[in-house]
């Protein structure tokens, strides 16, 4: 009976270890996704800033004509 209990405990521990490994892998993947998203966001913000500057310059050019 005791051996059977240890077998069940071993199975539960093995399942926990597998779950932990899966969670670690998922965590690593999510961290990479977050980092990539931050980089893309930074790039988009830079482009947006450049576009705003160009639009502002064009508006100033139009205003200078009047």
PQR file with spaces between the fields and no chain letter, atoms N, CA, C, O and H, PARSE charges and radii, in Angstrom:
ATOM       1  N    UNK     1       0.828   -1.203    0.000 -0.4000 1.5000
ATOM       2  CA   UNK     1       0.000    0.000    0.000 -0.0000 2.0000
ATOM       3  C    UNK     1       0.861    1.253    0.000  0.5500 1.7000
ATOM       4  O    UNK     1       0.568    2.208   -0.719 -0.5500 1.4000
ATOM       5  N    UNK     2       1.924    1.257    0.801 -0.4000 1.5000
ATOM       6  CA   UNK     2       2.781    2.428    0.858 -0.0000 2.0000
ATOM       7  C    UNK     2       3.499    2.660   -0.468  0.5500 1.7000
ATOM       8  O    UNK     2       3.656    3.801   -0.902 -0.5500 1.4000
ATOM       9  H    UNK     2       2.163    0.481    1.385  0.4000 1.0000
ATOM      10  N    UNK     3       3.935    1.577   -1.108 -0.4000 1.5000
ATOM      11  CA   UNK     3       4.607    1.703   -2.401 -0.0000 2.0000
ATOM      12  C    UNK     3       3.660    2.329   -3.412  0.5500 1.7000
ATOM      13  O    UNK     3       4.067    3.155   -4.229 -0.5500 1.4000
ATOM      14  H    UNK     3       3.808    0.650   -0.754  0.4000 1.0000
ATOM      15  N    UNK     4       2.401    1.933   -3.352 -0.4000 1.5000
ATOM      16  CA   UNK     4       1.396    2.492   -4.265 -0.0000 2.0000
ATOM      17  C    UNK     4       1.259    3.995   -4.026  0.5500 1.7000
ATOM      18  O    UNK     4       1.137    4.769   -4.975 -0.5500 1.4000
ATOM      19  H    UNK     4       2.070    1.262   -2.688  0.4000 1.0000
ATOM      20  N    UNK     5       1.280    4.395   -2.786 -0.4000 1.5000
ATOM      21  CA   UNK     5       1.189    5.821   -2.451 -0.0000 2.0000
ATOM      22  C    UNK     5       2.370    6.601   -3.005  0.5500 1.7000
ATOM      23  O    UNK     5       2.209    7.712   -3.509 -0.5500 1.4000
ATOM      24  H    UNK     5       1.379    3.766   -2.016  0.4000 1.0000
ATOM      25  N    UNK     6       3.579    6.005   -2.908 -0.4000 1.5000
ATOM      26  CA   UNK     6       4.752    6.657   -3.461 -0.0000 2.0000
ATOM      27  C    UNK     6       4.667    6.748   -4.983  0.5500 1.7000
ATOM      28  O    UNK     6       5.115    7.723   -5.586 -0.5500 1.4000
ATOM      29  H    UNK     6       3.710    5.103   -2.498  0.4000 1.0000
ATOM      30  N    UNK     7       4.085    5.716   -5.592 -0.4000 1.5000
ATOM      31  CA   UNK     7       3.907    5.731   -7.052 -0.0000 2.0000
ATOM      32  C    UNK     7       3.005    6.872   -7.475  0.5500 1.7000
ATOM      33  O    UNK     7       3.283    7.559   -8.457 -0.5500 1.4000
ATOM      34  H    UNK     7       3.720    4.924   -5.103  0.4000 1.0000
ATOM      35  N    UNK     8       1.920    7.077   -6.734 -0.4000 1.5000
ATOM      36  CA   UNK     8       1.000    8.180   -7.045 -0.0000 2.0000
ATOM      37  C    UNK     8       1.676    9.532   -6.822  0.5500 1.7000
ATOM      38  O    UNK     8       1.502   10.472   -7.598 -0.5500 1.4000
ATOM      39  H    UNK     8       1.693    6.518   -5.936  0.4000 1.0000
ATOM      40  N    UNK     9       2.449    9.601   -5.742 -0.4000 1.5000
ATOM      41  CA   UNK     9       3.167   10.835   -5.457 -0.0000 2.0000
ATOM      42  C    UNK     9       4.176   11.132   -6.561  0.5500 1.7000
ATOM      43  O    UNK     9       4.306   12.272   -7.006 -0.5500 1.4000
ATOM      44  H    UNK     9       2.590    8.838   -5.112  0.4000 1.0000
ATOM      45  N    UNK    10       4.881   10.106   -6.993 -0.4000 1.5000
ATOM      46  CA   UNK    10       5.864   10.268   -8.065 -0.0000 2.0000
ATOM      47  C    UNK    10       5.183   10.749   -9.348  0.5500 1.7000
ATOM      48  O    UNK    10       5.708   11.616  -10.048 -0.5500 1.4000
ATOM      49  H    UNK    10       4.776    9.179   -6.631  0.4000 1.0000
ATOM      50  N    UNK    11       4.035   10.193   -9.647 -0.4000 1.5000
ATOM      51  CA   UNK    11       3.282   10.591  -10.838 -0.0000 2.0000
ATOM      52  C    UNK    11       2.856   12.061  -10.750  0.5500 1.7000
ATOM      53  O    UNK    11       2.958   12.804  -11.725 -0.5500 1.4000
ATOM      54  H    UNK    11       3.608    9.489   -9.079  0.4000 1.0000
ATOM      55  N    UNK    12       2.381   12.465   -9.577 -0.4000 1.5000
ATOM      56  CA   UNK    12       1.963   13.851   -9.387 -0.0000 2.0000
ATOM      57  C    UNK    12       3.153   14.801   -9.523  0.5500 1.7000
ATOM      58  O    UNK    12       3.043   15.869  -10.125 -0.5500 1.4000
ATOM      59  H    UNK    12       2.297   11.861   -8.784  0.4000 1.0000
ATOM      60  N    UNK    13       4.291   14.397   -8.953 -0.4000 1.5000
ATOM      61  CA   UNK    13       5.483   15.238   -9.046 -0.0000 2.0000
ATOM      62  C    UNK    13       5.945   15.337  -10.500  0.5500 1.7000
ATOM      63  O    UNK    13       6.319   16.415  -10.961 -0.5500 1.4000
ATOM      64  H    UNK    13       4.380   13.530   -8.463  0.4000 1.0000
ATOM      65  N    UNK    14       5.921   14.226  -11.214 -0.4000 1.5000
ATOM      66  CA   UNK    14       6.291   14.246  -12.640 -0.0000 2.0000
ATOM      67  C    UNK    14       5.365   15.166  -13.431  0.5500 1.7000
ATOM      68  O    UNK    14       5.816   15.908  -14.304 -0.5500 1.4000
ATOM      69  H    UNK    14       5.617   13.350  -10.840  0.4000 1.0000
ATOM      70  N    UNK    15       4.076   15.113  -13.123 -0.4000 1.5000
ATOM      71  CA   UNK    15       3.122   16.000  -13.796 -0.0000 2.0000
ATOM      72  C    UNK    15       3.402   17.458  -13.468  0.5500 1.7000
ATOM      73  O    UNK    15       3.310   18.322  -14.340 -0.5500 1.4000
ATOM      74  H    UNK    15       3.710   14.510  -12.414  0.4000 1.0000
ATOM      75  N    UNK    16       3.743   17.733  -12.212 -0.4000 1.5000
ATOM      76  CA   UNK    16       4.077   19.104  -11.820 -0.0000 2.0000
ATOM      77  C    UNK    16       5.332   19.601  -12.538  0.5500 1.7000
ATOM      78  O    UNK    16       5.392   20.748  -12.983 -0.5500 1.4000
ATOM      79  H    UNK    16       3.818   17.031  -11.504  0.4000 1.0000
ATOM      80  N    UNK    17       6.326   18.731  -12.644 -0.4000 1.5000
ATOM      81  CA   UNK    17       7.568   19.095  -13.335 -0.0000 2.0000
ATOM      82  C    UNK    17       7.280   19.398  -14.802  0.5500 1.7000
ATOM      83  O    UNK    17       7.798   20.373  -15.347 -0.5500 1.4000
ATOM      84  H    UNK    17       6.278   17.800  -12.282  0.4000 1.0000
ATOM      85  N    UNK    18       6.467   18.577  -15.437 -0.4000 1.5000
ATOM      86  CA   UNK    18       6.099   18.820  -16.839 -0.0000 2.0000
ATOM      87  C    UNK    18       5.364   20.149  -16.978  0.5500 1.7000
ATOM      88  O    UNK    18       5.631   20.917  -17.901 -0.5500 1.4000
ATOM      89  H    UNK    18       6.047   17.785  -14.994  0.4000 1.0000
ATOM      90  N    UNK    19       4.442   20.416  -16.063 -0.4000 1.5000
ATOM      91  CA   UNK    19       3.677   21.665  -16.109 -0.0000 2.0000
ATOM      92  C    UNK    19       4.602   22.869  -15.915  0.5500 1.7000
ATOM      93  O    UNK    19       4.450   23.889  -16.587 -0.5500 1.4000
ATOM      94  H    UNK    19       4.225   19.792  -15.312  0.4000 1.0000
ATOM      95  N    UNK    20       5.553   22.745  -14.999 -0.4000 1.5000
ATOM      96  CA   UNK    20       6.507   23.835  -14.760 -0.0000 2.0000
ATOM      97  C    UNK    20       7.340   24.084  -16.008  0.5500 1.7000
ATOM      98  O    UNK    20       7.549   25.235  -16.392 -0.5500 1.4000
ATOM      99  H    UNK    20       5.677   21.917  -14.453  0.4000 1.0000
ATOM     100  N    UNK    21       7.818   23.022  -16.645 -0.4000 1.5000
ATOM     101  CA   UNK    21       8.610   23.177  -17.875 -0.0000 2.0000
ATOM     102  C    UNK    21       7.792   23.860  -18.961  0.5500 1.7000
ATOM     103  O    UNK    21       8.292   24.746  -19.655 -0.5500 1.4000
ATOM     104  H    UNK    21       7.648   22.087  -16.333  0.4000 1.0000
ATOM     105  N    UNK    22       6.535   23.451  -19.109 -0.4000 1.5000
ATOM     106  CA   UNK    22       5.669   24.080  -20.106 -0.0000 2.0000
ATOM     107  C    UNK    22       5.463   25.564  -19.801  0.5500 1.7000
ATOM     108  O    UNK    22       5.491   26.402  -20.702 -0.5500 1.4000
ATOM     109  H    UNK    22       6.129   22.731  -18.545  0.4000 1.0000
ATOM     110  N    UNK    23       5.256   25.876  -18.523 -0.4000 1.5000
ATOM     111  CA   UNK    23       5.061   27.267  -18.130 -0.0000 2.0000
ATOM     112  C    UNK    23       6.322   28.097  -18.357  0.5500 1.7000
ATOM     113  O    UNK    23       6.239   29.251  -18.779 -0.5500 1.4000
ATOM     114  H    UNK    23       5.233   25.195  -17.792  0.4000 1.0000
ATOM     115  N    UNK    24       7.476   27.520  -18.082 -0.4000 1.5000
ATOM     116  CA   UNK    24       8.737   28.228  -18.322 -0.0000 2.0000
ATOM     117  C    UNK    24       8.927   28.503  -19.811  0.5500 1.7000
ATOM     118  O    UNK    24       9.337   29.596  -20.204 -0.5500 1.4000
ATOM     119  H    UNK    24       7.544   26.583  -17.739  0.4000 1.0000
ATOM     120  N    UNK    25       8.626   27.506  -20.629 -0.4000 1.5000
ATOM     121  CA   UNK    25       8.739   27.688  -22.083 -0.0000 2.0000
ATOM     122  C    UNK    25       7.772   28.766  -22.572  0.5500 1.7000
ATOM     123  O    UNK    25       8.131   29.619  -23.384 -0.5500 1.4000
ATOM     124  H    UNK    25       8.293   26.619  -20.310  0.4000 1.0000
ATOM     125  N    UNK    26       6.552   28.713  -22.070 -0.4000 1.5000
ATOM     126  CA   UNK    26       5.560   29.710  -22.461 -0.0000 2.0000
ATOM     127  C    UNK    26       5.985   31.103  -21.988  0.5500 1.7000
ATOM     128  O    UNK    26       5.825   32.085  -22.713 -0.5500 1.4000
ATOM     129  H    UNK    26       6.260   28.020  -21.410  0.4000 1.0000
ATOM     130  N    UNK    27       6.522   31.181  -20.780 -0.4000 1.5000
ATOM     131  CA   UNK    27       6.987   32.454  -20.237 -0.0000 2.0000
ATOM     132  C    UNK    27       8.098   33.030  -21.109  0.5500 1.7000
ATOM     133  O    UNK    27       8.100   34.222  -21.413 -0.5500 1.4000
ATOM     134  H    UNK    27       6.652   30.383  -20.192  0.4000 1.0000
ATOM     135  N    UNK    28       9.037   32.182  -21.508 -0.4000 1.5000
ATOM     136  CA   UNK    28      10.138   32.616  -22.368 -0.0000 2.0000
ATOM     137  C    UNK    28       9.588   33.138  -23.699  0.5500 1.7000
ATOM     138  O    UNK    28      10.012   34.185  -24.188 -0.5500 1.4000
ATOM     139  H    UNK    28       9.035   31.213  -21.261  0.4000 1.0000
ATOM     140  N    UNK    29       8.648   32.404  -24.271 -0.4000 1.5000
ATOM     141  CA   UNK    29       8.035   32.803  -25.548 -0.0000 2.0000
ATOM     142  C    UNK    29       7.302   34.133  -25.403  0.5500 1.7000
ATOM     143  O    UNK    29       7.405   35.002  -26.268 -0.5500 1.4000
ATOM     144  H    UNK    29       8.303   31.553  -23.874  0.4000 1.0000
ATOM     145  N    UNK    30       6.565   34.288  -24.310 -0.4000 1.5000
ATOM     146  CA   UNK    30       5.825   35.524  -24.081 -0.0000 2.0000
ATOM     147  C    UNK    30       6.756   36.709  -23.869  0.5500 1.7000
ATOM     148  O    UNK    30       6.467   37.815  -24.326 -0.5500 1.4000
ATOM     149  H    UNK    30       6.481   33.582  -23.606  0.4000 1.0000
ATOM     150  N    UNK    31       7.870   36.487  -23.178 -0.4000 1.5000
ATOM     151  CA   UNK    31       8.845   37.561  -22.983 -0.0000 2.0000
ATOM     152  C    UNK    31       9.423   38.019  -24.313  0.5500 1.7000
ATOM     153  O    UNK    31       9.609   39.215  -24.538 -0.5500 1.4000
ATOM     154  H    UNK    31       8.104   35.589  -22.807  0.4000 1.0000
ATOM     155  N    UNK    32       9.707   37.057  -25.201 -0.4000 1.5000
ATOM     156  CA   UNK    32      10.205   37.410  -26.527 -0.0000 2.0000
ATOM     157  C    UNK    32       9.162   38.182  -27.325  0.5500 1.7000
ATOM     158  O    UNK    32       9.486   39.137  -28.031 -0.5500 1.4000
ATOM     159  H    UNK    32       9.555   36.085  -25.019  0.4000 1.0000
ATOM     160  N    UNK    33       7.913   37.761  -27.205 -0.4000 1.5000
ATOM     161  CA   UNK    33       6.824   38.452  -27.893 -0.0000 2.0000
ATOM     162  C    UNK    33       6.677   39.873  -27.374  0.5500 1.7000
ATOM     163  O    UNK    33       6.478   40.804  -28.155 -0.5500 1.4000
ATOM     164  H    UNK    33       7.649   36.985  -26.631  0.4000 1.0000
ATOM     165  N    UNK    34       6.774   40.046  -26.066 -0.4000 1.5000
ATOM     166  CA   UNK    34       6.670   41.385  -25.467 -0.0000 2.0000
ATOM     167  C    UNK    34       7.818   42.263  -25.951  0.5500 1.7000
ATOM     168  O    UNK    34       7.607   43.425  -26.299 -0.5500 1.4000
ATOM     169  H    UNK    34       6.936   39.291  -25.432  0.4000 1.0000
ATOM     170  N    UNK    35       9.022   41.719  -25.975 -0.4000 1.5000
ATOM     171  CA   UNK    35      10.190   42.490  -26.417 -0.0000 2.0000
ATOM     172  C    UNK    35      10.038   42.903  -27.877  0.5500 1.7000
ATOM     173  O    UNK    35      10.336   44.041  -28.240 -0.5500 1.4000
ATOM     174  H    UNK    35       9.193   40.775  -25.692  0.4000 1.0000
ATOM     175  N    UNK    36       9.577   41.985  -28.704 -0.4000 1.5000
ATOM     176  CA   UNK    36       9.367   42.287  -30.127 -0.0000 2.0000
ATOM     177  C    UNK    36       8.296   43.366  -30.277  0.5500 1.7000
ATOM     178  O    UNK    36       8.446   44.279  -31.089 -0.5500 1.4000
ATOM     179  H    UNK    36       9.335   41.061  -28.409  0.4000 1.0000
ATOM     180  N    UNK    37       7.231   43.265  -29.508 -0.4000 1.5000
ATOM     181  CA   UNK    37       6.153   44.246  -29.565 -0.0000 2.0000
ATOM     182  C    UNK    37       6.640   45.619  -29.120  0.5500 1.7000
ATOM     183  O    UNK    37       6.257   46.633  -29.704 -0.5500 1.4000
ATOM     184  H    UNK    37       7.109   42.522  -28.849  0.4000 1.0000
ATOM     185  N    UNK    38       7.480   45.656  -28.092 -0.4000 1.5000
ATOM     186  CA   UNK    38       8.037   46.933  -27.635 -0.0000 2.0000
ATOM     187  C    UNK    38       8.899   47.563  -28.725  0.5500 1.7000
ATOM     188  O    UNK    38       8.831   48.771  -28.954 -0.5500 1.4000
ATOM     189  H    UNK    38       7.790   44.832  -27.617  0.4000 1.0000
ATOM     190  N    UNK    39       9.710   46.744  -29.397 -0.4000 1.5000
ATOM     191  CA   UNK    39      10.553   47.252  -30.474 -0.0000 2.0000
ATOM     192  C    UNK    39       9.709   47.795  -31.619  0.5500 1.7000
ATOM     193  O    UNK    39      10.002   48.862  -32.158 -0.5500 1.4000
ATOM     194  H    UNK    39       9.765   45.763  -29.211  0.4000 1.0000
ATOM     195  N    UNK    40       8.665   47.065  -31.990 -0.4000 1.5000
ATOM     196  CA   UNK    40       7.775   47.513  -33.054 -0.0000 2.0000
ATOM     197  C    UNK    40       7.073   48.807  -32.658  0.5500 1.7000
ATOM     198  O    UNK    40       6.927   49.715  -33.477 -0.5500 1.4000
ATOM     199  H    UNK    40       8.428   46.198  -31.552  0.4000 1.0000
ATOM     200  N    UNK    41       6.645   48.889  -31.418 -0.4000 1.5000
ATOM     201  CA   UNK    41       5.974   50.082  -30.925 -0.0000 2.0000
ATOM     202  C    UNK    41       6.913   51.277  -30.961  0.5500 1.7000
ATOM     203  O    UNK    41       6.509   52.376  -31.344 -0.5500 1.4000
ATOM     204  H    UNK    41       6.764   48.151  -30.753  0.4000 1.0000
ATOM     205  N    UNK    42       8.147   51.071  -30.570 -0.4000 1.5000
ATOM     206  CA   UNK    42       9.138   52.139  -30.590 -0.0000 2.0000
ATOM     207  C    UNK    42       9.372   52.616  -32.018  0.5500 1.7000
ATOM     208  O    UNK    42       9.460   53.817  -32.278 -0.5500 1.4000
ATOM     209  H    UNK    42       8.475   50.179  -30.259  0.4000 1.0000
ATOM     210  N    UNK    43       9.471   51.666  -32.934 -0.4000 1.5000
ATOM     211  CA   UNK    43       9.664   52.010  -34.343 -0.0000 2.0000
ATOM     212  C    UNK    43       8.463   52.803  -34.878  0.5500 1.7000
ATOM     213  O    UNK    43       8.629   53.804  -35.575 -0.5500 1.4000
ATOM     214  H    UNK    43       9.400   50.691  -32.722  0.4000 1.0000
ATOM     215  N    UNK    44       7.284   52.351  -34.551 -0.4000 1.5000
ATOM     216  CA   UNK    44       6.065   53.031  -34.997 -0.0000 2.0000
ATOM     217  C    UNK    44       5.995   54.437  -34.409  0.5500 1.7000
ATOM     218  O    UNK    44       5.618   55.382  -35.102 -0.5500 1.4000
ATOM     219  H    UNK    44       7.149   51.537  -33.986  0.4000 1.0000
ATOM     220  N    UNK    45       6.355   54.579  -33.139 -0.4000 1.5000
ATOM     221  CA   UNK    45       6.349   55.906  -32.513 -0.0000 2.0000
ATOM     222  C    UNK    45       7.353   56.843  -33.175  0.5500 1.7000
ATOM     223  O    UNK    45       7.083   58.034  -33.328 -0.5500 1.4000
ATOM     224  H    UNK    45       6.662   53.812  -32.575  0.4000 1.0000
ATOM     225  N    UNK    46       8.503   56.314  -33.566 -0.4000 1.5000
ATOM     226  CA   UNK    46       9.506   57.125  -34.271 -0.0000 2.0000
ATOM     227  C    UNK    46       8.962   57.587  -35.622  0.5500 1.7000
ATOM     228  O    UNK    46       9.105   58.749  -36.002 -0.5500 1.4000
ATOM     229  H    UNK    46       8.723   55.346  -33.441  0.4000 1.0000
ATOM     230  N    UNK    47       8.345   56.663  -36.331 -0.4000 1.5000
ATOM     231  CA   UNK    47       7.754   57.016  -37.630 -0.0000 2.0000
ATOM     232  C    UNK    47       6.657   58.067  -37.450  0.5500 1.7000
ATOM     233  O    UNK    47       6.567   59.022  -38.221 -0.5500 1.4000
ATOM     234  H    UNK    47       8.229   55.719  -36.023  0.4000 1.0000
ATOM     235  N    UNK    48       5.840   57.881  -36.439 -0.4000 1.5000
ATOM     236  CA   UNK    48       4.752   58.822  -36.160 -0.0000 2.0000
ATOM     237  C    UNK    48       5.316   60.213  -35.872  0.5500 1.7000
ATOM     238  O    UNK    48       4.772   61.216  -36.334 -0.5500 1.4000
ATOM     239  H    UNK    48       5.913   57.105  -35.812  0.4000 1.0000
ATOM     240  N    UNK    49       6.387   60.269  -35.123 -0.4000 1.5000
ATOM     241  CA   UNK    49       7.019   61.542  -34.797 -0.0000 2.0000
ATOM     242  C    UNK    49       7.554   62.217  -36.057  0.5500 1.7000
ATOM     243  O    UNK    49       7.395   63.425  -36.235 -0.5500 1.4000
ATOM     244  H    UNK    49       6.829   59.454  -34.748  0.4000 1.0000
ATOM     245  N    UNK    50       8.180   61.444  -36.919 -0.4000 1.5000
ATOM     246  CA   UNK    50       8.691   61.991  -38.178 -0.0000 2.0000
ATOM     247  C    UNK    50       7.558   62.512  -39.057  0.5500 1.7000
ATOM     248  O    UNK    50       7.674   63.571  -39.674 -0.5500 1.4000
ATOM     249  H    UNK    50       8.308   60.463  -36.775  0.4000 1.0000
ATOM     250  N    UNK    51       6.475   61.764  -39.106 -0.4000 1.5000
ATOM     251  CA   UNK    51       5.313   62.190  -39.902 -0.0000 2.0000
ATOM     252  C    UNK    51       4.747   63.497  -39.358  0.5500 1.7000
ATOM     253  O    UNK    51       4.401   64.391  -40.129 -0.5500 1.4000
ATOM     254  H    UNK    51       6.381   60.903  -38.605  0.4000 1.0000
ATOM     255  N    UNK    52       4.652   63.613  -38.040 -0.4000 1.5000
ATOM     256  CA   UNK    52       4.153   64.840  -37.429 -0.0000 2.0000
ATOM     257  C    UNK    52       5.041   66.026  -37.785  0.5500 1.7000
ATOM     258  O    UNK    52       4.541   67.110  -38.088 -0.5500 1.4000
ATOM     259  H    UNK    52       4.934   62.887  -37.413  0.4000 1.0000
ATOM     260  N    UNK    53       6.366   65.823  -37.751 -0.4000 1.5000
ATOM     261  CA   UNK    53       7.297   66.894  -38.109 -0.0000 2.0000
ATOM     262  C    UNK    53       7.104   67.320  -39.558  0.5500 1.7000
ATOM     263  O    UNK    53       7.089   68.512  -39.862 -0.5500 1.4000
ATOM     264  H    UNK    53       6.772   64.943  -37.505  0.4000 1.0000
ATOM     265  N    UNK    54       6.959   66.352  -40.447 -0.4000 1.5000
ATOM     266  CA   UNK    54       6.777   66.662  -41.869 -0.0000 2.0000
ATOM     267  C    UNK    54       5.466   67.394  -42.108  0.5500 1.7000
ATOM     268  O    UNK    54       5.409   68.348  -42.884 -0.5500 1.4000
ATOM     269  H    UNK    54       6.971   65.383  -40.201  0.4000 1.0000
ATOM     270  N    UNK    55       4.422   66.945  -41.442 -0.4000 1.5000
ATOM     271  CA   UNK    55       3.125   67.615  -41.592 -0.0000 2.0000
ATOM     272  C    UNK    55       3.206   69.034  -41.058  0.5500 1.7000
ATOM     273  O    UNK    55       2.681   69.964  -41.671 -0.5500 1.4000
ATOM     274  H    UNK    55       4.468   66.170  -40.812  0.4000 1.0000
ATOM     275  N    UNK    56       3.856   69.201  -39.932 -0.4000 1.5000
ATOM     276  CA   UNK    56       4.019   70.531  -39.361 -0.0000 2.0000
ATOM     277  C    UNK    56       4.796   71.436  -40.314  0.5500 1.7000
ATOM     278  O    UNK    56       4.451   72.605  -40.487 -0.5500 1.4000
ATOM     279  H    UNK    56       4.282   68.445  -39.434  0.4000 1.0000
ATOM     280  N    UNK    57       5.835   70.897  -40.925 -0.4000 1.5000
ATOM     281  CA   UNK    57       6.617   71.671  -41.895 -0.0000 2.0000
ATOM     282  C    UNK    57       5.766   72.055  -43.101  0.5500 1.7000
ATOM     283  O    UNK    57       5.857   73.174  -43.606 -0.5500 1.4000
ATOM     284  H    UNK    57       6.115   69.947  -40.785  0.4000 1.0000
ATOM     285  N    UNK    58       4.941   71.122  -43.556 -0.4000 1.5000
ATOM     286  CA   UNK    58       4.073   71.420  -44.695 -0.0000 2.0000
ATOM     287  C    UNK    58       3.043   72.489  -44.343  0.5500 1.7000
ATOM     288  O    UNK    58       2.749   73.372  -45.149 -0.5500 1.4000
ATOM     289  H    UNK    58       4.867   70.212  -43.146  0.4000 1.0000
ATOM     290  N    UNK    59       2.506   72.402  -43.144 -0.4000 1.5000
ATOM     291  CA   UNK    59       1.537   73.412  -42.696 -0.0000 2.0000
ATOM     292  C    UNK    59       2.219   74.775  -42.605  0.5500 1.7000
ATOM     293  O    UNK    59       1.647   75.783  -43.020 -0.5500 1.4000
ATOM     294  H    UNK    59       2.745   71.685  -42.489  0.4000 1.0000
ATOM     295  N    UNK    60       3.426   74.813  -42.072 -0.4000 1.5000
ATOM     296  CA   UNK    60       4.178   76.071  -42.010 -0.0000 2.0000
ATOM     297  C    UNK    60       4.440   76.605  -43.401  0.5500 1.7000
ATOM     298  O    UNK    60       4.359   77.813  -43.624 -0.5500 1.4000
ATOM     299  H    UNK    60       3.892   73.994  -41.735  0.4000 1.0000
ATOM     300  N    UNK    61       4.751   75.732  -44.334 -0.4000 1.5000
ATOM     301  CA   UNK    61       4.971   76.168  -45.717 -0.0000 2.0000
ATOM     302  C    UNK    61       3.707   76.767  -46.318  0.5500 1.7000
ATOM     303  O    UNK    61       3.763   77.796  -46.991 -0.5500 1.4000
ATOM     304  H    UNK    61       4.817   74.751  -44.152  0.4000 1.0000
ATOM     305  N    UNK    62       2.575   76.130  -46.077 -0.4000 1.5000
ATOM     306  CA   UNK    62       1.282   76.643  -46.578 -0.0000 2.0000
ATOM     307  C    UNK    62       0.985   77.993  -45.923  0.5500 1.7000
ATOM     308  O    UNK    62       0.540   78.925  -46.593 -0.5500 1.4000
ATOM     309  H    UNK    62       2.529   75.294  -45.531  0.4000 1.0000
ATOM     310  N    UNK    63       1.230   78.098  -44.617 -0.4000 1.5000
ATOM     311  CA   UNK    63       0.975   79.350  -43.919 -0.0000 2.0000
ATOM     312  C    UNK    63       1.869   80.488  -44.442  0.5500 1.7000
ATOM     313  O    UNK    63       1.462   81.650  -44.466 -0.5500 1.4000
ATOM     314  H    UNK    63       1.592   77.341  -44.072  0.4000 1.0000
ATOM     315  N    UNK    64       3.069   80.139  -44.851 -0.4000 1.5000
ATOM     316  CA   UNK    64       3.978   81.176  -45.346 -0.0000 2.0000
ATOM     317  C    UNK    64       3.525   81.712  -46.700  0.5500 1.7000
ATOM     318  O    UNK    64       3.889   82.829  -47.066 -0.5500 1.4000
ATOM     319  H    UNK    64       3.400   79.195  -44.832  0.4000 1.0000
ATOM     320  N    UNK    65       2.751   80.953  -47.441 -0.4000 1.5000
ATOM     321  CA   UNK    65       2.252   81.372  -48.748 -0.0000 2.0000
ATOM     322  C    UNK    65       1.162   82.434  -48.567  0.5500 1.7000
ATOM     323  O    UNK    65       1.040   83.350  -49.381 -0.5500 1.4000
ATOM     324  H    UNK    65       2.455   80.045  -47.144  0.4000 1.0000
ATOM     325  N    UNK    66       0.406   82.310  -47.539 -0.4000 1.5000
ATOM     326  CA   UNK    66      -0.710   83.236  -47.320 -0.0000 2.0000
ATOM     327  C    UNK    66      -0.196   84.520  -46.895  0.5500 1.7000
ATOM     328  O    UNK    66      -0.971   85.446  -46.656 -0.5500 1.4000
ATOM     329  H    UNK    66       0.505   81.566  -46.878  0.4000 1.0000
